[in-house]
Amino acid sequence: MSKVEKISIALTDEMLASVKNAVASGDYASSSEVIRHALRDWNVQRLREQEAIAEIRRLIAEADASGYEPYTGMDEIKAEGRRRLAEMRR
């Protein structure tokens, strides 16, 4: 078993009530167990977020390397739309 170190944490009233309710309901044996479970879930979520960020960075690098140039003619598209709208109103 790993070394266990006690720490002190500050919780809002709402968070503390959630921890106490989880223990009182019998879902967990102690408040420490609730916090350990929450930390395990947080670690999994954090890992997934880091993997998603790495994938986004990989895709951005792939796009940059492809030589693709984004379309910059939005002003022309808007002007054409305004021209057509003006024709329709005549």
C-alpha positions as CSV (number, residue, x, y, z in Angstrom):
1,M,0.0,0.0,0.0
2,S,1.2,3.5,-0.8
3,K,2.3,5.9,1.9
4,V,-0.7,7.9,3.2
5,E,-0.3,11.5,4.2
6,K,-3.0,13.5,5.9
7,I,-3.8,16.9,4.6
8,S,-6.4,19.5,5.5
9,I,-8.7,20.9,2.8
10,A,-11.3,23.7,2.9
11,L,-14.7,23.0,1.4
12,T,-17.7,25.1,0.8
13,D,-20.8,24.3,2.8
14,E,-22.4,22.7,-0.3
15,M,-19.3,20.5,-1.0
16,L,-19.1,19.5,2.7
17,A,-22.8,18.6,2.7
18,S,-22.3,16.4,-0.5
19,V,-19.4,14.6,1.2
20,K,-21.4,14.0,4.4
21,N,-24.4,12.8,2.4
22,A,-22.4,10.4,0.4
23,V,-21.0,8.8,3.7
24,A,-24.4,8.9,5.5
25,S,-26.1,7.2,2.5
26,G,-23.6,4.3,2.9
27,D,-22.1,4.9,-0.6
28,Y,-18.7,5.5,1.0
29,A,-17.2,4.4,4.3
30,S,-15.6,7.8,5.1
31,S,-15.1,11.3,3.9
32,S,-11.5,10.4,2.9
33,E,-12.9,7.7,0.6
34,V,-15.2,10.2,-1.1
35,I,-12.3,12.6,-1.7
36,R,-10.0,9.9,-3.0
37,H,-12.7,8.8,-5.4
38,A,-13.2,12.4,-6.5
39,L,-9.5,12.8,-7.1
40,R,-9.3,9.6,-9.1
41,D,-12.1,10.8,-11.3
42,W,-10.4,14.2,-11.6
43,N,-7.2,12.6,-12.7
44,V,-8.9,10.6,-15.4
45,Q,-10.7,13.7,-16.7
46,R,-7.5,15.7,-16.6
47,L,-5.7,13.0,-18.6
48,R,-8.5,13.0,-21.2
49,E,-8.3,16.8,-21.5
50,Q,-4.6,16.7,-22.0
51,E,-5.0,14.0,-24.6
52,A,-7.6,16.1,-26.4
53,I,-5.4,19.2,-26.3
54,A,-2.5,17.2,-27.7
55,E,-4.7,15.9,-30.5
56,I,-5.9,19.4,-31.4
57,R,-2.3,20.6,-31.4
58,R,-1.4,17.7,-33.7
59,L,-4.2,18.6,-36.1
60,I,-3.2,22.2,-36.1
61,A,0.4,21.2,-36.9
62,E,-0.8,18.9,-39.7
63,A,-2.9,21.7,-41.1
64,D,0.0,24.1,-41.0
65,A,2.2,21.6,-42.7
66,S,-0.3,21.0,-45.5
67,G,0.3,24.4,-46.9
68,Y,-3.4,25.2,-46.9
69,E,-4.2,28.9,-47.1
70,P,-7.5,29.9,-45.6
71,Y,-10.0,31.8,-47.8
72,T,-9.7,35.5,-47.2
73,G,-12.2,36.8,-49.8
74,M,-15.0,37.4,-47.3
75,D,-15.3,41.0,-48.3
76,E,-16.0,40.0,-51.9
77,I,-18.7,37.5,-50.7
78,K,-20.4,40.2,-48.6
79,A,-20.2,42.7,-51.5
80,E,-21.8,40.2,-53.9
81,G,-24.5,39.4,-51.3
82,R,-25.3,43.1,-50.9
83,R,-25.4,43.5,-54.7
84,R,-27.9,40.7,-55.1
85,L,-30.0,41.9,-52.2
86,A,-30.1,45.4,-53.8
87,E,-31.2,43.9,-57.2
88,M,-34.0,41.9,-55.5
89,R,-35.3,45.1,-53.8
90,R,-35.6,46.9,-57.2
